[in-house]
Amino acid sequence: MTRTSVLALLISVAAFVPVAGAQNALTPDQIKWGPAPPVVQPGAQLAVLEGDPMASSGDFTVRLKMPSGYRIAPHWHPKRENVTVISGSFEVGMGDKFEEIKMMTFGPGSFAYLDPDMHHYALAKGETIVQVHGMSPLQFNYVNPADDPSKK
């Protein structure tokens, strides 16, 4: 390798090494999990990877860890939602009524984006982790207000 090639390689690698103390790169063991907010049913855990999903603006990335059988009732968001399945099996349906027969199954590596106001619902089969990213604030609007766990 020429001196220029080595220098270019070192610069490229350095671009991916986080600055001491910065949290712009995480390994799985560095992810801090805590209880999910009350806008979803108890039992799930949430990790904020970047940004603040409750801020008035800005980007955010979160992960939601759900136990097997965990359900998210029909709801919609006023901003686009981008979802990547990290592990497990995530079933998603569209519409105003939770109907398992109409759900599609998404495994690890699957990605979906849901445009604003798309009514959808979900179910975890086995322990499942999904990553959600988008623009703050992240808001849940349940189709049936009685399904909103934050109101109970």
Contacts in CASP RR format, 6 or more apart in sequence:
PFRMAT RR
TARGET T0000
AUTHOR 0000-0000-0000
METHOD contacts of the structure
MODEL  1
MTRTSVLALLISVAAFVPVAGAQNALTPDQIKWGPAPPVVQPGAQLAVLE
GDPMASSGDFTVRLKMPSGYRIAPHWHPKRENVTVISGSFEVGMGDKFEE
IKMMTFGPGSFAYLDPDMHHYALAKGETIVQVHGMSPLQFNYVNPADDPS
KK
1 9 0 8 1.000
16 25 0 8 1.000
17 25 0 8 1.000
18 24 0 8 1.000
18 25 0 8 1.000
23 50 0 8 1.000
24 50 0 8 1.000
26 49 0 8 1.000
31 47 0 8 1.000
31 49 0 8 1.000
31 63 0 8 1.000
32 47 0 8 1.000
33 45 0 8 1.000
33 46 0 8 1.000
33 47 0 8 1.000
33 65 0 8 1.000
34 45 0 8 1.000
34 46 0 8 1.000
34 47 0 8 1.000
35 42 0 8 1.000
35 43 0 8 1.000
35 44 0 8 1.000
35 45 0 8 1.000
35 46 0 8 1.000
36 42 0 8 1.000
36 43 0 8 1.000
36 44 0 8 1.000
36 45 0 8 1.000
36 46 0 8 1.000
36 64 0 8 1.000
37 46 0 8 1.000
37 150 0 8 1.000
38 149 0 8 1.000
38 150 0 8 1.000
39 140 0 8 1.000
39 148 0 8 1.000
39 149 0 8 1.000
39 150 0 8 1.000
40 64 0 8 1.000
40 72 0 8 1.000
40 140 0 8 1.000
40 149 0 8 1.000
41 70 0 8 1.000
41 71 0 8 1.000
41 72 0 8 1.000
41 149 0 8 1.000
42 149 0 8 1.000
43 66 0 8 1.000
43 67 0 8 1.000
43 70 0 8 1.000
44 64 0 8 1.000
44 65 0 8 1.000
44 66 0 8 1.000
44 67 0 8 1.000
44 70 0 8 1.000
45 64 0 8 1.000
45 65 0 8 1.000
46 62 0 8 1.000
46 63 0 8 1.000
46 64 0 8 1.000
46 65 0 8 1.000
47 62 0 8 1.000
47 63 0 8 1.000
47 65 0 8 1.000
48 60 0 8 1.000
48 61 0 8 1.000
48 62 0 8 1.000
49 61 0 8 1.000
49 62 0 8 1.000
49 63 0 8 1.000
49 131 0 8 1.000
50 59 0 8 1.000
50 60 0 8 1.000
50 61 0 8 1.000
51 58 0 8 1.000
51 59 0 8 1.000
51 60 0 8 1.000
51 61 0 8 1.000
51 136 0 8 1.000
52 58 0 8 1.000
52 60 0 8 1.000
52 136 0 8 1.000
53 60 0 8 1.000
53 62 0 8 1.000
53 136 0 8 1.000
53 137 0 8 1.000
53 138 0 8 1.000
54 136 0 8 1.000
54 137 0 8 1.000
54 138 0 8 1.000
55 136 0 8 1.000
55 137 0 8 1.000
56 136 0 8 1.000
56 137 0 8 1.000
57 135 0 8 1.000
57 136 0 8 1.000
57 137 0 8 1.000
58 135 0 8 1.000
58 136 0 8 1.000
59 133 0 8 1.000
59 134 0 8 1.000
59 135 0 8 1.000
59 136 0 8 1.000
60 133 0 8 1.000
60 134 0 8 1.000
60 135 0 8 1.000
60 136 0 8 1.000
60 138 0 8 1.000
61 131 0 8 1.000
61 132 0 8 1.000
61 133 0 8 1.000
61 134 0 8 1.000
62 131 0 8 1.000
62 132 0 8 1.000
62 133 0 8 1.000
62 138 0 8 1.000
63 86 0 8 1.000
63 129 0 8 1.000
63 130 0 8 1.000
63 131 0 8 1.000
63 132 0 8 1.000
64 129 0 8 1.000
64 130 0 8 1.000
64 132 0 8 1.000
65 127 0 8 1.000
65 128 0 8 1.000
65 129 0 8 1.000
66 124 0 8 1.000
66 127 0 8 1.000
66 128 0 8 1.000
66 129 0 8 1.000
66 130 0 8 1.000
67 124 0 8 1.000
67 126 0 8 1.000
67 127 0 8 1.000
68 124 0 8 1.000
68 125 0 8 1.000
68 126 0 8 1.000
68 127 0 8 1.000
68 128 0 8 1.000
69 123 0 8 1.000
69 124 0 8 1.000
69 125 0 8 1.000
69 126 0 8 1.000
70 123 0 8 1.000
70 124 0 8 1.000
70 128 0 8 1.000
71 98 0 8 1.000
71 121 0 8 1.000
71 122 0 8 1.000
71 123 0 8 1.000
71 124 0 8 1.000
72 121 0 8 1.000
72 122 0 8 1.000
72 123 0 8 1.000
73 98 0 8 1.000
73 121 0 8 1.000
73 142 0 8 1.000
73 143 0 8 1.000
73 144 0 8 1.000
73 147 0 8 1.000
74 95 0 8 1.000
74 96 0 8 1.000
74 97 0 8 1.000
74 98 0 8 1.000
74 119 0 8 1.000
74 120 0 8 1.000
74 121 0 8 1.000
74 142 0 8 1.000
74 143 0 8 1.000
74 144 0 8 1.000
74 147 0 8 1.000
75 119 0 8 1.000
75 120 0 8 1.000
75 121 0 8 1.000
75 140 0 8 1.000
75 141 0 8 1.000
75 142 0 8 1.000
75 143 0 8 1.000
75 147 0 8 1.000
76 116 0 8 1.000
76 117 0 8 1.000
76 118 0 8 1.000
76 119 0 8 1.000
76 120 0 8 1.000
76 141 0 8 1.000
76 143 0 8 1.000
77 114 0 8 1.000
77 116 0 8 1.000
77 117 0 8 1.000
77 138 0 8 1.000
77 139 0 8 1.000
77 140 0 8 1.000
77 141 0 8 1.000
78 116 0 8 1.000
78 117 0 8 1.000
78 139 0 8 1.000
78 141 0 8 1.000
79 116 0 8 1.000
79 134 0 8 1.000
79 135 0 8 1.000
79 137 0 8 1.000
79 138 0 8 1.000
79 139 0 8 1.000
80 113 0 8 1.000
80 114 0 8 1.000
80 115 0 8 1.000
80 116 0 8 1.000
80 134 0 8 1.000
80 135 0 8 1.000
81 113 0 8 1.000
81 114 0 8 1.000
81 132 0 8 1.000
81 134 0 8 1.000
81 138 0 8 1.000
82 111 0 8 1.000
82 112 0 8 1.000
82 113 0 8 1.000
82 132 0 8 1.000
82 133 0 8 1.000
82 134 0 8 1.000
83 90 0 8 1.000
83 111 0 8 1.000
83 112 0 8 1.000
83 113 0 8 1.000
83 114 0 8 1.000
83 130 0 8 1.000
83 131 0 8 1.000
83 132 0 8 1.000
84 109 0 8 1.000
84 110 0 8 1.000
84 111 0 8 1.000
84 130 0 8 1.000
84 131 0 8 1.000
84 133 0 8 1.000
85 106 0 8 1.000
85 107 0 8 1.000
85 108 0 8 1.000
85 109 0 8 1.000
85 110 0 8 1.000
85 111 0 8 1.000
85 128 0 8 1.000
85 129 0 8 1.000
85 130 0 8 1.000
86 108 0 8 1.000
86 109 0 8 1.000
86 129 0 8 1.000
86 130 0 8 1.000
86 131 0 8 1.000
87 108 0 8 1.000
87 127 0 8 1.000
87 128 0 8 1.000
87 129 0 8 1.000
88 107 0 8 1.000
88 108 0 8 1.000
88 124 0 8 1.000
88 125 0 8 1.000
88 126 0 8 1.000
88 127 0 8 1.000
88 128 0 8 1.000
88 129 0 8 1.000
89 105 0 8 1.000
89 106 0 8 1.000
89 107 0 8 1.000
89 124 0 8 1.000
89 125 0 8 1.000
89 126 0 8 1.000
89 128 0 8 1.000
90 105 0 8 1.000
90 106 0 8 1.000
90 107 0 8 1.000
90 110 0 8 1.000
90 122 0 8 1.000
90 123 0 8 1.000
90 124 0 8 1.000
90 125 0 8 1.000
90 128 0 8 1.000
90 130 0 8 1.000
91 100 0 8 1.000
91 103 0 8 1.000
91 104 0 8 1.000
91 105 0 8 1.000
91 106 0 8 1.000
91 122 0 8 1.000
91 123 0 8 1.000
91 124 0 8 1.000
91 125 0 8 1.000
92 103 0 8 1.000
92 104 0 8 1.000
92 106 0 8 1.000
92 112 0 8 1.000
92 120 0 8 1.000
92 121 0 8 1.000
92 122 0 8 1.000
93 99 0 8 1.000
93 102 0 8 1.000
93 103 0 8 1.000
93 104 0 8 1.000
93 120 0 8 1.000
93 121 0 8 1.000
93 122 0 8 1.000
94 102 0 8 1.000
94 118 0 8 1.000
94 119 0 8 1.000
94 120 0 8 1.000
95 119 0 8 1.000
95 120 0 8 1.000
95 121 0 8 1.000
95 143 0 8 1.000
96 119 0 8 1.000
96 143 0 8 1.000
96 144 0 8 1.000
98 121 0 8 1.000
100 123 0 8 1.000
103 121 0 8 1.000
103 123 0 8 1.000
105 125 0 8 1.000
106 112 0 8 1.000
114 120 0 8 1.000
119 143 0 8 1.000
132 138 0 8 1.000
140 148 0 8 1.000
142 148 0 8 1.000
145 151 0 8 1.000
END
